[in-house]
Amino acid sequence: MERAGLSNIDDDRCDFLRWKGLYIEAEWDPSIPHSSDRNFWCHKTQQCIGPDGKIADDYECNETRSCYKPF
């Protein structure tokens, strides 16, 4: 089960995408500006690079990549 976290990532993200806000037990508050501390990593590789050698983030991890798994 996924926690709400402080990040507001769309539901069309890759299931392997991870970020720090995913593990914070707090409701997302739109009145608080983001700190831009958005460190992403791939759950498959445990690195900021996915299995296809490309960067892992909320924009790049999409259905055009061979390693993409819908959430």
N, CA, C and O atoms as a GROMACS GRO file, in nm:
protein
  284
    1MET      N    1   0.083  -0.119   0.000
    1MET     CA    2   0.000   0.000   0.000
    1MET      C    3   0.087   0.124   0.000
    1MET      O    4   0.184   0.133   0.076
    2GLU      N    5   0.054   0.217  -0.081
    2GLU     CA    6   0.134   0.338  -0.094
    2GLU      C    7   0.085   0.445   0.003
    2GLU      O    8  -0.036   0.464   0.020
    3ARG      N    9   0.178   0.514   0.065
    3ARG     CA   10   0.145   0.623   0.156
    3ARG      C   11   0.126   0.752   0.080
    3ARG      O   12   0.176   0.767  -0.032
    4ALA      N   13   0.053   0.845   0.140
    4ALA     CA   14   0.026   0.972   0.072
    4ALA      C   15   0.154   1.049   0.045
    4ALA      O   16   0.175   1.092  -0.068
    5GLY      N   17   0.239   1.067   0.142
    5GLY     CA   18   0.367   1.135   0.125
    5GLY      C   19   0.352   1.282   0.093
    5GLY      O   20   0.242   1.333   0.077
    6LEU      N   21   0.463   1.349   0.083
    6LEU     CA   22   0.464   1.491   0.055
    6LEU      C   23   0.470   1.520  -0.094
    6LEU      O   24   0.449   1.634  -0.135
    7SER      N   25   0.497   1.421  -0.175
    7SER     CA   26   0.506   1.442  -0.318
    7SER      C   27   0.371   1.422  -0.383
    7SER      O   28   0.290   1.340  -0.338
    8ASN      N   29   0.347   1.494  -0.487
    8ASN     CA   30   0.223   1.482  -0.563
    8ASN      C   31   0.258   1.434  -0.703
    8ASN      O   32   0.271   1.514  -0.795
    9ILE      N   33   0.273   1.302  -0.719
    9ILE     CA   34   0.311   1.241  -0.847
    9ILE      C   35   0.186   1.179  -0.909
    9ILE      O   36   0.105   1.119  -0.839
   10ASP      N   37   0.170   1.194  -1.040
   10ASP     CA   38   0.052   1.141  -1.109
   10ASP      C   39   0.043   0.989  -1.098
   10ASP      O   40   0.144   0.922  -1.076
   11ASP      N   41  -0.077   0.937  -1.114
   11ASP     CA   42  -0.100   0.793  -1.109
   11ASP      C   43  -0.051   0.721  -1.233
   11ASP      O   44  -0.047   0.598  -1.235
   12ASP      N   45  -0.012   0.794  -1.339
   12ASP     CA   46   0.036   0.728  -1.460
   12ASP      C   47   0.188   0.710  -1.458
   12ASP      O   48   0.249   0.691  -1.563
   13ARG      N   49   0.248   0.714  -1.341
   13ARG     CA   50   0.392   0.695  -1.328
   13ARG      C   51   0.429   0.547  -1.337
   13ARG      O   52   0.342   0.459  -1.331
   14CYS      N   53   0.558   0.521  -1.351
   14CYS     CA   54   0.607   0.384  -1.354
   14CYS      C   55   0.600   0.325  -1.213
   14CYS      O   56   0.628   0.394  -1.114
   15ASP      N   57   0.564   0.200  -1.204
   15ASP     CA   58   0.553   0.133  -1.074
   15ASP      C   59   0.689   0.116  -1.007
   15ASP      O   60   0.696   0.098  -0.885
   16PHE      N   61   0.798   0.122  -1.083
   16PHE     CA   62   0.932   0.106  -1.026
   16PHE      C   63   0.993   0.237  -0.977
   16PHE      O   64   1.098   0.236  -0.913
   17LEU      N   65   0.928   0.350  -1.006
   17LEU     CA   66   0.982   0.481  -0.967
   17LEU      C   67   0.966   0.502  -0.817
   17LEU      O   68   0.858   0.481  -0.762
   18ARG      N   69   1.074   0.543  -0.752
   18ARG     CA   70   1.074   0.570  -0.608
   18ARG      C   71   1.131   0.708  -0.583
   18ARG      O   72   1.212   0.759  -0.661
   19TRP      N   73   1.088   0.770  -0.472
   19TRP     CA   74   1.139   0.901  -0.431
   19TRP      C   75   1.120   0.914  -0.281
   19TRP      O   76   1.042   0.840  -0.221
   20LYS      N   77   1.191   1.007  -0.222
   20LYS     CA   78   1.193   1.022  -0.077
   20LYS      C   79   1.053   1.049  -0.020
   20LYS      O   80   1.018   0.993   0.084
   21GLY      N   81   0.974   1.132  -0.085
   21GLY     CA   82   0.842   1.166  -0.036
   21GLY      C   83   0.747   1.047  -0.026
   21GLY      O   84   0.646   1.054   0.045
   22LEU      N   85   0.778   0.939  -0.096
   22LEU     CA   86   0.696   0.818  -0.092
   22LEU      C   87   0.696   0.755   0.047
   22LEU      O   88   0.602   0.684   0.083
   23TYR      N   89   0.801   0.779   0.124
   23TYR     CA   90   0.818   0.714   0.253
   23TYR      C   91   0.793   0.806   0.372
   23TYR      O   92   0.827   0.773   0.485
   24ILE      N   93   0.732   0.922   0.346
   24ILE     CA   94   0.702   1.017   0.452
   24ILE      C   95   0.554   1.010   0.483
   24ILE      O   96   0.470   1.025   0.393
   25GLU      N   97   0.520   0.987   0.608
   25GLU     CA   98   0.380   0.978   0.648
   25GLU      C   99   0.326   1.117   0.679
   25GLU      O  100   0.322   1.159   0.795
   26ALA      N  101   0.285   1.188   0.576
   26ALA     CA  102   0.226   1.321   0.591
   26ALA      C  103   0.137   1.347   0.471
   26ALA      O  104   0.166   1.302   0.360
   27GLU      N  105   0.031   1.417   0.494
   27GLU     CA  106  -0.058   1.453   0.384
   27GLU      C  107   0.007   1.563   0.300
   27GLU      O  108   0.076   1.650   0.353
   28TRP      N  109  -0.016   1.557   0.170
   28TRP     CA  110   0.037   1.660   0.081
   28TRP      C  111  -0.039   1.789   0.104
   28TRP      O  112  -0.162   1.788   0.103
   29ASP      N  113   0.031   1.898   0.126
   29ASP     CA  114  -0.029   2.028   0.153
   29ASP      C  115   0.007   2.123   0.038
   29ASP      O  116   0.122   2.165   0.028
   30PRO      N  117  -0.089   2.157  -0.047
   30PRO     CA  118  -0.058   2.244  -0.162
   30PRO      C  119  -0.019   2.386  -0.123
   30PRO      O  120   0.035   2.459  -0.207
   31SER      N  121  -0.045   2.428   0.000
   31SER     CA  122  -0.008   2.563   0.042
   31SER      C  123   0.140   2.575   0.079
   31SER      O  124   0.191   2.686   0.096
   32ILE      N  125   0.208   2.462   0.092
   32ILE     CA  126   0.351   2.462   0.124
   32ILE      C  127   0.430   2.438  -0.005
   32ILE      O  128   0.410   2.336  -0.071
   33PRO      N  129   0.518   2.530  -0.042
   33PRO     CA  130   0.594   2.511  -0.167
   33PRO      C  131   0.692   2.394  -0.155
   33PRO      O  132   0.747   2.368  -0.048
   34HIS      N  133   0.712   2.326  -0.267
   34HIS     CA  134   0.808   2.216  -0.269
   34HIS      C  135   0.949   2.268  -0.251
   34HIS      O  136   0.980   2.380  -0.293
   35SER      N  137   1.032   2.189  -0.188
   35SER     CA  138   1.171   2.230  -0.165
   35SER      C  139   1.260   2.196  -0.284
   35SER      O  140   1.380   2.224  -0.282
   36SER      N  141   1.204   2.135  -0.386
   36SER     CA  142   1.278   2.089  -0.505
   36SER      C  143   1.380   1.982  -0.470
   36SER      O  144   1.476   1.961  -0.545
   37ASP      N  145   1.361   1.916  -0.359
   37ASP     CA  146   1.448   1.805  -0.319
   37ASP      C  147   1.382   1.676  -0.365
   37ASP      O  148   1.334   1.596  -0.285
   38ARG      N  149   1.379   1.659  -0.497
   38ARG     CA  150   1.310   1.545  -0.555
   38ARG      C  151   1.412   1.448  -0.611
   38ARG      O  152   1.444   1.452  -0.730
   39ASN      N  153   1.461   1.363  -0.525
   39ASN     CA  154   1.558   1.262  -0.564
   39ASN      C  155   1.485   1.135  -0.600
   39ASN      O  156   1.419   1.073  -0.515
   40PHE      N  157   1.495   1.094  -0.726
   40PHE     CA  158   1.426   0.976  -0.774
   40PHE      C  159   1.526   0.863  -0.796
   40PHE      O  160   1.645   0.887  -0.821
   41TRP      N  161   1.477   0.739  -0.785
   41TRP     CA  162   1.558   0.622  -0.819
   41TRP      C  163   1.465   0.513  -0.870
   41TRP      O  164   1.344   0.517  -0.848
   42CYS      N  165   1.524   0.416  -0.937
   42CYS     CA  166   1.451   0.304  -0.992
   42CYS      C  167   1.456   0.188  -0.894
   42CYS      O  168   1.562   0.153  -0.844
   43HIS      N  169   1.342   0.131  -0.865
   43HIS     CA  170   1.335   0.019  -0.771
   43HIS      C  171   1.406  -0.105  -0.827
   43HIS      O  172   1.456  -0.187  -0.750
   44LYS      N  173   1.409  -0.120  -0.958
   44LYS     CA  174   1.475  -0.237  -1.019
   44LYS      C  175   1.627  -0.229  -1.007
   44LYS      O  176   1.692  -0.330  -0.979
   45THR      N  177   1.683  -0.110  -1.028
   45THR     CA  178   1.829  -0.096  -1.026
   45THR      C  179   1.882  -0.041  -0.895
   45THR      O  180   2.001  -0.055  -0.865
   46GLN      N  181   1.794   0.021  -0.814
   46GLN     CA  182   1.833   0.088  -0.690
   46GLN      C  183   1.932   0.201  -0.716
   46GLN      O  184   2.018   0.230  -0.633
   47GLN      N  185   1.918   0.263  -0.832
   47GLN     CA  186   2.004   0.375  -0.871
   47GLN      C  187   1.918   0.482  -0.938
   47GLN      O  188   1.799   0.461  -0.964
   48CYS      N  189   1.979   0.596  -0.966
   48CYS     CA  190   1.906   0.702  -1.035
   48CYS      C  191   1.898   0.676  -1.185
   48CYS      O  192   1.842   0.757  -1.260
   49ILE      N  193   1.954   0.565  -1.229
   49ILE     CA  194   1.949   0.523  -1.369
   49ILE      C  195   1.867   0.395  -1.379
   49ILE      O  196   1.886   0.302  -1.301
   50GLY      N  197   1.775   0.391  -1.475
   50GLY     CA  198   1.692   0.272  -1.493
   50GLY      C  199   1.766   0.162  -1.565
   50GLY      O  200   1.880   0.181  -1.608
   51PRO      N  201   1.703   0.044  -1.580
   51PRO     CA  202   1.768  -0.068  -1.648
   51PRO      C  203   1.802  -0.043  -1.794
   51PRO      O  204   1.885  -0.113  -1.851
   52ASP      N  205   1.738   0.058  -1.854
   52ASP     CA  206   1.766   0.091  -1.993
   52ASP      C  207   1.878   0.195  -2.007
   52ASP      O  208   1.907   0.240  -2.118
   53GLY      N  209   1.940   0.234  -1.894
   53GLY     CA  210   2.051   0.328  -1.897
   53GLY      C  211   2.011   0.474  -1.897
   53GLY      O  212   2.098   0.561  -1.906
   54LYS      N  213   1.882   0.503  -1.886
   54LYS     CA  214   1.835   0.641  -1.885
   54LYS      C  215   1.799   0.683  -1.743
   54LYS      O  216   1.778   0.599  -1.656
   55ILE      N  217   1.793   0.814  -1.722
   55ILE     CA  218   1.765   0.870  -1.590
   55ILE      C  219   1.624   0.832  -1.543
   55ILE      O  220   1.532   0.820  -1.623
   56ALA      N  221   1.610   0.814  -1.413
   56ALA     CA  222   1.480   0.783  -1.352
   56ALA      C  223   1.426   0.909  -1.285
   56ALA      O  224   1.486   0.962  -1.191
   57ASP      N  225   1.313   0.957  -1.332
   57ASP     CA  226   1.243   1.067  -1.266
   57ASP      C  227   1.097   1.066  -1.308
   57ASP      O  228   1.056   0.983  -1.390
   58ASP      N  229   1.018   1.157  -1.253
   58ASP     CA  230   0.874   1.156  -1.277
   58ASP      C  231   0.836   1.195  -1.419
   58ASP      O  232   0.724   1.169  -1.462
   59TYR      N  233   0.927   1.256  -1.493
   59TYR     CA  234   0.899   1.293  -1.632
   59TYR      C  235   0.948   1.186  -1.729
   59TYR      O  236   0.877   1.147  -1.821
   60GLU      N  237   1.070   1.138  -1.708
   60GLU     CA  238   1.134   1.044  -1.801
   60GLU      C  239   1.080   0.902  -1.792
   60GLU      O  240   1.082   0.830  -1.892
   61CYS      N  241   1.031   0.860  -1.677
   61CYS     CA  242   0.980   0.724  -1.661
   61CYS      C  243   0.837   0.717  -1.713
   61CYS      O  244   0.741   0.739  -1.640
   62ASN      N  245   0.826   0.686  -1.842
   62ASN     CA  246   0.694   0.682  -1.906
   62ASN      C  247   0.683   0.561  -1.997
   62ASN      O  248   0.775   0.480  -2.007
   63GLU      N  249   0.569   0.549  -2.063
   63GLU     CA  250   0.539   0.430  -2.144
   63GLU      C  251   0.629   0.413  -2.266
   63GLU      O  252   0.623   0.308  -2.331
   64THR      N  253   0.710   0.511  -2.300
   64THR     CA  254   0.800   0.497  -2.415
   64THR      C  255   0.924   0.414  -2.382
   64THR      O  256   0.998   0.376  -2.472
   65ARG      N  257   0.946   0.385  -2.255
   65ARG     CA  258   1.065   0.309  -2.215
   65ARG      C  259   1.035   0.161  -2.205
   65ARG      O  260   0.925   0.121  -2.166
   66SER      N  261   1.133   0.080  -2.240
   66SER     CA  262   1.113  -0.066  -2.239
   66SER      C  263   1.096  -0.123  -2.099
   66SER      O  264   1.037  -0.229  -2.083
   67CYS      N  265   1.146  -0.055  -1.998
   67CYS     CA  266   1.140  -0.105  -1.861
   67CYS      C  267   1.016  -0.056  -1.785
   67CYS      O  268   0.995  -0.093  -1.670
   68TYR      N  269   0.934   0.028  -1.849
   68TYR     CA  270   0.817   0.088  -1.786
   68TYR      C  271   0.712  -0.017  -1.748
   68TYR      O  272   0.678  -0.106  -1.826
   69LYS      N  273   0.663  -0.004  -1.624
   69LYS     CA  274   0.554  -0.089  -1.577
   69LYS      C  275   0.445   0.004  -1.523
   69LYS      O  276   0.470   0.078  -1.428
   70PRO      N  277   0.325   0.001  -1.580
   70PRO     CA  278   0.218   0.091  -1.533
   70PRO      C  279   0.189   0.070  -1.386
   70PRO      O  280   0.197  -0.041  -1.336
   71PHE      N  281   0.156   0.179  -1.319
   71PHE     CA  282   0.126   0.175  -1.175
   71PHE      C  283  -0.008   0.111  -1.152
   71PHE      O  284  -0.051   0.099  -1.037
   0.00000   0.00000   0.00000
